[in-house]
Every structure is written in structure tokens, then in C-alpha cells.
Amino acid sequence: MLQKPNNISRLVGYFSKREIYSFVGIGVINTLIDFCVFSLLTFLFGVFSGGAYILFRAISFLVAATNSYFMNKRFTFDDQEKTHASQVVKFIGITVTSFFINLIIGYSIFRWFSGFLHLSPTIIADMSTGLGIVVSMVLNFFGYKFFVFTHPHEKA
């Protein structure tokens, strides 16, 4: 007897393993771009703190996010349509929102774990940052798939 698919089965049917693997792979590439651009800027200018640090992080994040937009559009979500301003605005909105959620989660978990775990601050910072990254990746994936790179026949 066939069973009626549950909600999770239906949800999983909305995306493929190829999309997930592509998204994660592009995420790794974007992380490397972010890190390399930031490292190059700090090396070239010899500045590692203050306003320059924030500027260099913003520049490296923007370069990586720009790459993310074009690579995910083409390879993860197979969107061959011409780029529209509304799509870019949605992408930026989701990316920036998940970035701040990443920061809030990372900071909050760090503060919470620091209160009772007797580990080095570096380990706690790495754990909390990792959790923030995972949550923001999931938010980005679903946000990009269902709000940014939707095909006309998929729009509700």
C-alpha cells in the first residue's frame, strides 16, 4: 500500500542534491574569495584594525557576494534569464539579513557558552561562528531558491 508523502518529503522534492552540492561548493569558493581579498588588502596596506579593517571586510564580503550571485544564479539554480534589478535587490536583502543573523547567532552563542563551558575563547568562538555560518547558509539557500532565483512557472 502506498503511503501519502509527508510534509518533509514534499519539501525535499523542491530541491535536488545537485542544487545543494553546487550551493555548498560555491559557498566554499566564496569563502576563499572573501578570505583572499581580505588578506590581500591587509597585506598591501599593512592595516589590520580600526576603520580600515571594517572597510577591507566590507570590500571582501562584497566581492564574494557578487561572485555568489552570478555563480548561484547560473550553476545552482540554473537561472538563464536576464538579470533584473528586483532580483539583485532581493539577493542583497537576503544576503545582508542572513549575514546579520549569522553575527547575532555567533555572538549570542559565544556569550552563552562562555558563561559555563570551560574551553578556550578561541574554541568557543570557532564553534559559535560555525553554527552561525550553518544557519545563514540554510537561510540563504532557501531565500535564494524561493525568492530570488525563481522561475516564472514556480512563482506563487
VEXBA-613906 format. One line per 2 residues: their letters; for each residue x, z, y of N, C-alpha, C. Coordinates in pm, whole numbers, plus 50000, padded with zeros to 5 digits. Atoms other than C-alpha are relative to their C-alpha. Example, Ala and Ser with C-alpha at 12.3 -4.5 7.8 and 13.67 -1.06 7.14 Angstrom:
<pts>
as) 50089:50000:49881:51230:50780:49550:50090:50000:50120 ~ 49918:49994:49881:51367:50714:49894:49923:50073:50109
</pts>
This chain:
<pts>
ml) 50084:50000:49882:50000:50000:50000:50088:50000:50124 ~ 49924:50009:49876:50135:49903:50341:49963:50114:50093
qk) 50024:49893:49904:50178:50179:50594:49995:49943:50140 ~ 50010:50039:49860:50082:50142:50954:50130:50043:50071
pn) 49876:49963:49931:50400:50132:51170:49976:50112:50101 ~ 50013:49892:49903:50456:50447:51371:50056:49956:50136
ni) 49957:50034:49864:50542:50455:51742:50149:49971:50008 ~ 49856:50023:49996:50916:50476:51678:50033:49863:49942
sr) 49977:50132:50058:50905:50167:51456:49966:49890:50100 ~ 50038:50099:49898:50724:49978:51730:50103:49995:50112
lv) 49900:49995:49894:50975:50096:51989:50129:49931:49958 ~ 49878:50062:50051:51272:49991:51775:49984:49848:49995
gy) 50026:50143:50006:51111:49649:51738:50020:49929:50133 ~ 49983:50060:49869:51152:49592:52113:50143:49960:50031
fs) 49861:50039:49974:51528:49560:52092:50073:49978:49869 ~ 49927:50037:50120:51781:49426:51848:50135:50072:49995
kr) 49867:49944:50015:52108:49556:51709:50100:49923:50085 ~ 49912:50081:49919:52277:49266:51885:49999:50046:50145
ei) 50009:49952:49863:52149:49390:52221:50074:50133:50016 ~ 49936:49868:49991:52268:49743:52152:50152:49986:49991
ys) 49855:50018:50015:52614:49635:52030:50060:49931:50122 ~ 49952:50071:49881:52652:49395:52321:50003:50095:50121
fv) 50008:49907:49887:52542:49661:52572:50114:50102:49994 ~ 49893:49902:50016:52788:49917:52433:50136:49934:50023
gi) 49873:50071:49981:53071:49661:52420:50027:49968:50147 ~ 49987:50029:49858:53008:49555:52778:50023:50129:50077
gv) 49976:49869:49938:52993:49923:52873:50146:50042:49989 ~ 49858:49969:50018:53341:49971:52728:50084:49915:50095
in) 49927:50089:49908:53467:49669:52924:49985:50049:50143 ~ 50024:49953:49863:53306:49802:53243:50075:50129:50029
tl) 49924:49875:49984:53464:50144:53189:50147:49969:50023 ~ 49859:50040:49982:53805:49979:53153:50022:49937:50138
id) 49989:50061:49866:53745:49773:53468:49999:50108:50107 ~ 50012:49890:49903:53638:50083:53661:50132:50078:50005
fc) 49876:49921:50007:53942:50279:53544:50120:49921:50054 ~ 49885:50080:49957:54189:49993:53602:49998:49973:50151
vf) 50010:50025:49856:54062:49908:53951:50034:50128:50077 ~ 49970:49873:49935:54070:50276:54049:50149:50032:49992
sl) 49857:49971:50019:54419:50322:53905:50087:49908:50086 ~ 49925:50095:49919:54545:50009:54078:49995:50038:50148
lt) 50013:49961:49859:54409:50121:54416:50080:50126:50032 ~ 49924:49878:49973:54557:50469:54387:50150:49973:49992
fl) 49858:50035:50012:54891:50319:54276:50047:49924:50123 ~ 49960:50083:49885:54902:50060:54555:50008:50079:50130
fg) 50007:49927:49874:54808:50303:54830:50058:50141:49992 ~ 49939:49868:50017:54959:50621:54686:49913:50114:50047
vf) 50094:49897:49955:54647:50821:54772:49915:50041:49881 ~ 50071:49951:50117:54480:51043:54514:49894:50104:50033
sg) 50099:49898:49966:54246:51272:54708:49933:49966:50133 ~ 50068:50015:49872:54014:51306:55005:49910:49878:50007
ga) 50088:50114:49975:53819:51022:55159:50044:49874:49928 ~ 49950:50119:50070:54044:50758:55004:49959:50003:49853
yi) 50042:49987:50140:53965:50892:54657:49855:49955:49984 ~ 50141:50036:50007:53592:50859:54722:49984:49850:50023
lf) 50007:50144:49973:53640:50509:54869:50047:49920:49879 ~ 49947:50072:50116:53852:50396:54573:49905:50010:49881
ra) 50098:49985:50108:53596:50537:54325:49880:49911:50026 ~ 50114:50085:49966:53318:50356:54510:50033:49853:49974
is) 49959:50139:50021:53511:50028:54504:50008:49969:49851 ~ 49986:50027:50143:53598:50057:54135:49864:50001:49930
fl) 50135:49996:50057:53238:50151:54049:49925:49872:50033 ~ 50070:50123:49961:53103:49851:54245:50052:49878:49925
va) 49943:50112:50076:53343:49610:54074:49948:50003:49856 ~ 50049:49987:50138:53245:49744:53731:49849:49973:49991
at) 50145:50022:50001:52872:49743:53819:49966:49853:50018 ~ 50022:50144:49981:52893:49382:53940:50026:49926:49869
ns) 49971:50060:50131:53056:49283:53611:49889:50033:49901 ~ 50107:49957:50089:52790:49483:53426:49875:49915:50020
yf) 50120:50079:49971:52510:49295:53599:50010:49863:49933 ~ 49988:50137:50050:52640:48948:53511:50019:49994:49849
mn) 49979:50004:50144:52759:49027:53159:49874:50042:49923 ~ 50122:49959:50070:52444:49216:53058:49889:49897:50017
kr) 50101:50104:49975:52224:48950:53217:50019:49886:49900 ~ 49973:50118:50083:52392:48673:53021:50007:50032:49851
ft) 49969:49979:50140:52507:48829:52695:49909:50101:49930 ~ 50081:49899:50068:52300:49141:52622:49853:49960:49998
fd) 50144:50024:49988:51957:49037:52746:49965:49852:50008 ~ 50020:50144:50008:52003:48657:52730:49909:49947:50110
dq) 50080:50042:49885:51857:48606:53078:50072:49882:50065 ~ 49940:50122:49947:51935:48247:53177:49939:49957:50134
ek) 50068:50033:49874:51710:48249:53482:50095:50017:50118 ~ 49925:49985:49877:51848:48214:53832:49988:50145:50048
th) 50001:49863:49950:51943:48550:53986:49913:50008:50125 ~ 50088:49978:49885:51680:48679:54227:50035:50134:50064
as) 49968:49878:49926:51728:48943:54495:49925:50120:49944 ~ 50078:49887:50052:51450:49157:54347:50061:50053:49870
qv) 49935:49958:50124:51632:49164:54013:50125:50081:50030 ~ 49878:49929:49961:51957:49272:54180:49964:50138:50056
vk) 50042:49872:49942:51774:49545:54376:49957:50097:49889 ~ 50040:49916:50114:51616:49676:54053:50122:50048:49923
fi) 49878:49964:50072:51955:49670:53881:50076:50110:50073 ~ 49928:49899:49919:52120:49862:54165:49924:50132:49997
gi) 50080:49877:50002:51833:50112:54175:50015:50077:49870 ~ 49986:49934:50130:51854:50186:53803:50142:50050:49981
tv) 49860:49962:50018:52235:50194:53803:50034:50123:50083 ~ 49970:49887:49911:52260:50431:54101:49923:50125:49955
ts) 50079:49886:50047:51978:50653:53971:50063:50062:49877 ~ 49940:49946:50122:52139:50687:53629:50139:50059:50028
ff) 49871:49943:49960:52476:50749:53796:49982:50144:50049 ~ 50024:49866:49949:52334:51048:53982:49947:50094:49891
in) 50045:49919:50113:52154:51170:53670:50120:50039:49914 ~ 49875:49973:50073:52491:51142:53490:50076:50114:50067
li) 49928:49894:49928:52655:51356:53760:49929:50134:49989 ~ 50076:49875:50005:52376:51615:53761:50009:50062:49861
ig) 49991:49948:50137:52376:51648:53383:50141:50053:49972 ~ 49863:49958:50024:52755:51663:53365:50034:50130:50070
ys) 49970:49880:49922:52783:51922:53639:49923:50120:49947 ~ 50084:49889:50048:52493:52132:53511:50047:50052:49866
if) 49953:49959:50133:52616:52136:53152:50135:50070:50013 ~ 49870:49936:49979:52968:52218:53272:49982:50145:50048
rw) 50025:49864:49946:52839:52515:53473:49940:50090:49893 ~ 50068:49921:50102:52615:52633:53189:50098:50039:49888
fs) 49905:49971:50107:52883:52602:52915:50114:50091:50046 ~ 49891:49917:49948:53148:52760:53138:49964:50147:50001
gf) 50046:49862:49994:52938:53075:53151:50012:50074:49868 ~ 49996:49927:50127:52954:53150:52780:50096:49944:49895
lh) 49901:50053:50095:53195:52917:52596:50140:50039:50044 ~ 49862:49960:49968:53550:53041:52581:50095:49888:49962
ls) 49915:50117:50018:53710:52698:52591:50067:49969:50132 ~ 49933:50037:49875:53942:52543:52843:49902:49921:50086
pt) 50088:50077:49910:53769:52398:53151:50010:49849:49975 ~ 49983:50143:50028:53913:52058:53057:49912:49956:49885
ii) 50084:50034:50116:53737:52057:52720:49853:50004:50038 ~ 50140:49989:49958:53410:52174:52873:49963:49884:50093
ad) 50025:50112:49908:53438:51910:53148:49986:49870:49921 ~ 50008:50122:50080:53502:51637:52889:49870:49994:49920
ms) 50125:49994:50076:53207:51750:52675:49879:49971:50090 ~ 50115:50017:49911:52968:51767:52969:49997:49859:50059
tg) 49993:50137:49951:53088:51434:53107:49953:49902:49893 ~ 50043:50086:50111:53042:51273:52767:49850:50000:49981
lg) 50145:49991:50013:52686:51399:52743:49930:49926:50115 ~ 50056:50072:49885:52611:51269:53094:50011:49850:49984
iv) 49980:50144:50023:52754:50929:53001:49900:49948:49897 ~ 50093:50044:50104:52543:50905:52685:49858:49989:50056
vs) 50134:50003:49942:52223:50993:52872:49986:49884:50097 ~ 50011:50109:49902:52297:50746:53153:50005:49863:49932
mv) 49999:50127:50073:52378:50469:52902:49862:49968:49943 ~ 50134:50021:50055:52041:50517:52733:49902:49962:50112
ln) 50087:50032:49886:51862:50518:53071:50027:49859:50050 ~ 49966:50135:49954:52050:50206:53180:49947:49894:49903
ff) 50044:50099:50097:51974:50021:52857:49850:49974:50013 ~ 50145:50018:49992:51600:50084:52874:49957:49949:50137
gy) 50034:50048:49866:51587:50034:53251:50030:49852:50017 ~ 49963:50142:49989:51771:49702:53234:49908:49913:49915
kf) 50081:50080:50091:51572:49579:52935:49856:49986:50047 ~ 50142:50003:49971:51225:49671:53054:49964:49979:50147
fv) 50031:50016:49858:51256:49647:53434:50083:49895:50071 ~ 49913:50093:49929:51546:49421:53527:50004:49862:49934
ft) 49980:50128:50070:51608:49152:53266:49883:49966:49910 ~ 50119:50034:50076:51253:49096:53152:49977:49851:50008
hp) 50038:50140:50001:51146:48751:53051:49853:49992:50042 ~ 50137:50009:49950:50821:48625:53206:49893:50032:49895
he) 50101:49974:50104:50635:48646:52872:50000:50146:49956 ~ 49992:49859:50038:50747:49011:52829:49942:50093:50107
ka) 50046:49914:49890:50621:49139:53165:49856:50042:49975 ~ 50136:49948:50022:50317:49361:53150:49909:49959:50113
</pts>
